Amino acid sequence: MANEIRSMAENSKESSHEIRKIVEGIFQDNEAVIDSLSNSQVDINKGPEIINSTVDTFREMLSGVKEIFRDGEGNRQTEETDGLYFRPI
């Protein structure tokens, strides 16, 4: 009877160690997911800044094209460039 109890205690101890390893693995996986989501959020937050910078660059390009056209055509404006408008995000 004592051997059976000892065996059951040993099995319980081994099971506890296995459960602990599984739980630790779950915590590590959760931390990795949280880190990944945090990194994604940083990249997502950069999106509007990048888009606005791109829009500003296009505005500058359009302004330069208009200026070149005006210089070359005596300040004559065309419908193609007058109606363009970029709205920041």
Backbone as a printed PyTorch tensor [residue, N CA C, xyz], in Angstrom:
tensor([[[  0.8110,  -1.1880,   0.0000],
         [  0.0000,   0.0000,   0.0000],
         [  0.8650,   1.2660,   0.0000]],

        [[  1.9370,   1.2510,   0.7850],
         [  2.8330,   2.4030,   0.8620],
         [  3.5090,   2.6540,  -0.4830]],

        [[  3.8460,   1.5530,  -1.1920],
         [  4.4720,   1.6960,  -2.5140],
         [  3.5090,   2.3360,  -3.5180]],

        [[  2.2590,   1.9760,  -3.4270],
         [  1.2660,   2.5670,  -4.3290],
         [  1.1100,   4.0610,  -4.0760]],

        [[  1.0820,   4.4240,  -2.8040],
         [  0.9640,   5.8460,  -2.4470],
         [  2.1980,   6.5980,  -2.9230]],

        [[  3.3800,   5.9990,  -2.7170],
         [  4.6270,   6.6180,  -3.1640],
         [  4.6310,   6.7920,  -4.6840]],

        [[  4.1570,   5.7800,  -5.3920],
         [  4.0860,   5.8260,  -6.8540],
         [  3.1060,   6.9060,  -7.3250]],

        [[  1.9690,   6.9770,  -6.6430],
         [  0.9870,   8.0090,  -7.0070],
         [  1.5440,   9.4100,  -6.7330]],

        [[  2.2740,   9.5630,  -5.6410],
         [  2.8810,  10.8590,  -5.3080],
         [  3.9140,  11.2480,  -6.3610]],

        [[  4.7090,  10.2790,  -6.7970],
         [  5.7250,  10.5380,  -7.8300],
         [  5.0520,  10.9200,  -9.1560]],

        [[  4.0050,  10.2080,  -9.5160],
         [  3.2670,  10.5270, -10.7440],
         [  2.6460,  11.9230, -10.6610]],

        [[  2.1270,  12.2580,  -9.4950],
         [  1.5320,  13.5740,  -9.2940],
         [  2.5940,  14.6650,  -9.4370]],

        [[  3.7670,  14.4120,  -8.8750],
         [  4.8760,  15.3640,  -8.9650],
         [  5.2960,  15.5670, -10.4210]],

        [[  5.4190,  14.4680, -11.1700],
         [  5.7960,  14.5610, -12.5880],
         [  4.7260,  15.3000, -13.3890]],

        [[  3.4750,  15.0060, -13.0840],
         [  2.3760,  15.6950, -13.7720],
         [  2.4040,  17.1840, -13.4820]],

        [[  2.6880,  17.5370, -12.2420],
         [  2.7740,  18.9580, -11.8660],
         [  3.8870,  19.6620, -12.6500]],

        [[  5.0270,  19.0000, -12.8090],
         [  6.1330,  19.5830, -13.5830],
         [  5.7390,  19.7660, -15.0490]],

        [[  5.0520,  18.7870, -15.6100],
         [  4.6070,  18.8880, -17.0080],
         [  3.5980,  20.0310, -17.1830]],

        [[  2.6750,  20.1310, -16.2360],
         [  1.6870,  21.2240, -16.2940],
         [  2.3920,  22.5700, -16.1930]],

        [[  3.3660,  22.6620, -15.3080],
         [  4.1210,  23.9170, -15.1550],
         [  4.8240,  24.2880, -16.4640]],

        [[  5.4400,  23.3090, -17.1310],
         [  6.1150,  23.5700, -18.4070],
         [  5.1180,  24.0680, -19.4570]],

        [[  3.9550,  23.4540, -19.4980],
         [  2.9220,  23.8610, -20.4660],
         [  2.4710,  25.2910, -20.1960]],

        [[  2.2200,  25.6090, -18.9240],
         [  1.7740,  26.9590, -18.5550],
         [  2.8600,  27.9890, -18.8810]],

        [[  4.1200,  27.6730, -18.5860],
         [  5.2200,  28.5830, -18.9160],
         [  5.3080,  28.8050, -20.4240]],

        [[  5.1050,  27.7500, -21.1940],
         [  5.1090,  27.8670, -22.6540],
         [  3.9820,  28.7730, -23.1360]],

        [[  2.8180,  28.6460, -22.5190],
         [  1.6900,  29.5110, -22.8830],
         [  2.0200,  30.9610, -22.5690]],

        [[  2.6160,  31.2240, -21.4010],
         [  2.9870,  32.5940, -21.0480],
         [  4.0120,  33.1650, -22.0330]],

        [[  4.9750,  32.3480, -22.4350],
         [  5.9800,  32.8110, -23.4000],
         [  5.3330,  33.1290, -24.7450]],

        [[  4.4230,  32.2660, -25.1750],
         [  3.7170,  32.5170, -26.4310],
         [  2.8930,  33.8070, -26.3480]],

        [[  2.2390,  34.0100, -25.1990],
         [  1.4470,  35.2330, -25.0110],
         [  2.3330,  36.4740, -25.0680]],

        [[  3.4990,  36.4070, -24.4470],
         [  4.4300,  37.5400, -24.4880],
         [  4.8840,  37.8170, -25.9200]],

        [[  5.1450,  36.7640, -26.6790],
         [  5.5590,  36.9380, -28.0740],
         [  4.4410,  37.5860, -28.8880]],

        [[  3.1990,  37.1850, -28.6460],
         [  2.0640,  37.7720, -29.3530],
         [  1.9190,  39.2490, -28.9790]],

        [[  2.0510,  39.5600, -27.6970],
         [  1.9360,  40.9470, -27.2410],
         [  3.0280,  41.8030, -27.8750]],

        [[  4.2540,  41.2940, -27.9070],
         [  5.3540,  42.0310, -28.5420],
         [  5.0700,  42.2660, -30.0210]],

        [[  4.5850,  41.2470, -30.6870],
         [  4.2840,  41.3670, -32.1080],
         [  3.1870,  42.3970, -32.3520]],

        [[  2.1400,  42.3570, -31.5300],
         [  1.0490,  43.3320, -31.6620],
         [  1.5410,  44.7470, -31.3800]],

        [[  2.4130,  44.9000, -30.4020],
         [  2.9660,  46.2250, -30.0910],
         [  3.7700,  46.7630, -31.2700]],

        [[  4.5870,  45.8910, -31.8690],
         [  5.3700,  46.3060, -33.0320],
         [  4.4610,  46.6660, -34.1970]],

        [[  3.4010,  45.8970, -34.3840],
         [  2.4520,  46.1920, -35.4530],
         [  1.7790,  47.5390, -35.2170]],

        [[  1.4240,  47.8160, -33.9750],
         [  0.7720,  49.0880, -33.6510],
         [  1.6990,  50.2560, -33.9510]],

        [[  2.9840,  50.1050, -33.6650],
         [  3.9550,  51.1630, -33.9690],
         [  3.9750,  51.4190, -35.4750]],

        [[  4.0170,  50.3440, -36.2550],
         [  4.0240,  50.4880, -37.7150],
         [  2.7210,  51.1000, -38.2230]],

        [[  1.6110,  50.6800, -37.6430],
         [  0.3130,  51.2380, -38.0430],
         [  0.2600,  52.7310, -37.7340]],

        [[  0.7940,  53.1200, -36.5910],
         [  0.7970,  54.5370, -36.2150],
         [  1.6710,  55.3800, -37.1410]],

        [[  2.6710,  54.7680, -37.7520],
         [  3.5320,  55.4850, -38.6990],
         [  2.8400,  55.6970, -40.0460]],

        [[  1.8240,  54.8920, -40.3420],
         [  1.1470,  54.9460, -41.6360],
         [  0.6500,  56.3230, -42.0230]],

        [[ -0.1710,  56.9870, -41.1880],
         [ -0.6610,  58.3140, -41.5600],
         [  0.4720,  59.3270, -41.7890]],

        [[  1.5280,  59.2400, -40.9890],
         [  2.6630,  60.1490, -41.1620],
         [  3.3190,  59.9390, -42.5300]],

        [[  3.4900,  58.6930, -42.9120],
         [  4.0940,  58.3790, -44.2110],
         [  3.1820,  58.8450, -45.3340]],

        [[  1.8900,  58.5980, -45.1930],
         [  0.9350,  59.0130, -46.2260],
         [  0.9260,  60.5300, -46.3640]],

        [[  0.8770,  61.2420, -45.2350],
         [  0.8730,  62.7020, -45.2910],
         [  2.1620,  63.2380, -45.9110]],

        [[  3.2770,  62.6040, -45.6040],
         [  4.5480,  63.0070, -46.2050],
         [  4.5220,  62.8000, -47.7160]],

        [[  3.9440,  61.6840, -48.1580],
         [  3.8280,  61.4110, -49.5870],
         [  2.9270,  62.4420, -50.2590]],

        [[  1.8130,  62.7660, -49.6100],
         [  0.8950,  63.7690, -50.1580],
         [  1.6060,  65.1190, -50.2580]],

        [[  2.3710,  65.4880, -49.2220],
         [  3.1200,  66.7460, -49.2620],
         [  4.1200,  66.7540, -50.4200]],

        [[  4.7660,  65.6250, -50.6450],
         [  5.7220,  65.5260, -51.7530],
         [  5.0040,  65.7270, -53.0890]],

        [[  3.8440,  65.1050, -53.2420],
         [  3.0750,  65.2910, -54.4790],
         [  2.6160,  66.7430, -54.6320]],

        [[  2.2500,  67.3780, -53.5290],
         [  1.8750,  68.7960, -53.5920],
         [  3.0460,  69.6400, -54.1040]],

        [[  4.2200,  69.3680, -53.5500],
         [  5.4110,  70.1060, -53.9730],
         [  5.7030,  69.8470, -55.4500]],

        [[  5.5560,  68.6010, -55.8610],
         [  5.7880,  68.2820, -57.2740],
         [  4.7850,  69.0170, -58.1530]],

        [[  3.5240,  69.0190, -57.7670],
         [  2.4930,  69.6970, -58.5360],
         [  2.7620,  71.1920, -58.5910]],

        [[  3.1650,  71.7540, -57.4640],
         [  3.4890,  73.1750, -57.4270],
         [  4.6520,  73.4850, -58.3710]],

        [[  5.6440,  72.6160, -58.3750],
         [  6.7860,  72.8020, -59.2710],
         [  6.3820,  72.7030, -60.7270]],

        [[  5.5130,  71.7380, -61.0380],
         [  5.0330,  71.5900, -62.4160],
         [  4.2510,  72.8320, -62.8250]],

        [[  3.3870,  73.3270, -61.9360],
         [  2.6260,  74.5430, -62.2410],
         [  3.5600,  75.7240, -62.4840]],

        [[  4.5710,  75.8380, -61.6550],
         [  5.5140,  76.9460, -61.7880],
         [  6.2760,  76.8560, -63.1090]],

        [[  6.7260,  75.6610, -63.4420],
         [  7.4280,  75.4730, -64.7140],
         [  6.5060,  75.8050, -65.8740]],

        [[  5.2750,  75.3380, -65.7980],
         [  4.3200,  75.5940, -66.8690],
         [  4.0550,  77.0990, -66.9970]],

        [[  3.8720,  77.7660, -65.8480],
         [  3.6130,  79.2200, -65.8760],
         [  4.8010,  79.9690, -66.4760]],

        [[  5.9930,  79.5630, -66.0680],
         [  7.1880,  80.2240, -66.6050],
         [  7.3100,  79.9970, -68.1000]],

        [[  6.9560,  78.8040, -68.5260],
         [  7.0890,  78.4810, -69.9450],
         [  5.9420,  78.9890, -70.7900]],

        [[  4.7960,  79.2420, -70.1910],
         [  3.6110,  79.6270, -70.9530],
         [  3.0690,  80.9970, -70.5480]],

        [[  3.8620,  81.7840, -69.9030],
         [  3.4010,  83.1300, -69.5640],
         [  2.2720,  83.1320, -68.5440]],

        [[  2.4050,  82.3330, -67.5010],
         [  1.4350,  82.2780, -66.4040],
         [  0.0570,  81.7790, -66.8080]],

        [[ -0.0430,  81.0860, -67.9170],
         [ -1.3270,  80.5150, -68.3170],
         [ -1.5830,  79.2540, -67.4950]],

        [[ -2.7830,  79.1220, -66.9080],
         [ -3.1200,  77.9460, -66.1050],
         [ -4.0540,  77.0510, -66.9050]],

        [[ -3.9800,  75.7700, -66.6080],
         [ -4.8280,  74.8180, -67.3210],
         [ -5.7810,  74.1400, -66.3610]],

        [[ -6.8350,  73.5770, -66.9120],
         [ -7.8090,  72.8550, -66.1010],
         [ -7.1790,  71.6350, -65.4390]],

        [[ -6.1990,  71.0280, -66.0700],
         [ -5.5990,  69.8110, -65.5170],
         [ -4.9250,  70.0680, -64.1870]],

        [[ -4.2880,  71.2190, -64.0000],
         [ -3.5670,  71.4630, -62.7570],
         [ -4.3710,  72.2990, -61.7750]],

        [[ -5.3180,  73.0870, -62.2170],
         [ -6.0820,  73.9430, -61.3070],
         [ -6.9840,  73.1440, -60.3710]],

        [[ -7.5470,  72.0550, -60.8190],
         [ -8.5280,  71.3220, -60.0380],
         [ -7.9370,  70.3050, -59.0870]],

        [[ -6.6170,  70.1140, -59.0520],
         [ -6.0240,  69.0870, -58.2000],
         [ -5.9110,  69.5810, -56.7650]],

        [[ -6.2810,  68.7210, -55.8500],
         [ -6.2390,  69.0460, -54.4410],
         [ -5.9580,  67.7680, -53.6610]],

        [[ -5.0290,  67.8360, -52.7450],
         [ -4.7100,  66.6900, -51.8950],
         [ -5.0860,  67.0340, -50.4700]],

        [[ -5.8360,  66.1570, -49.8470],
         [ -6.2880,  66.3700, -48.4800],
         [ -5.4620,  65.4990, -47.5540]],

        [[ -4.8660,  66.0740, -46.4660],
         [ -4.0990,  65.2430, -45.5320],
         [ -5.0000,  64.2770, -44.7840]],

        [[ -4.4370,  63.1720, -44.3930],
         [ -5.1990,  62.1390, -43.6820],
         [ -5.1400,  62.4150, -42.1880]]])
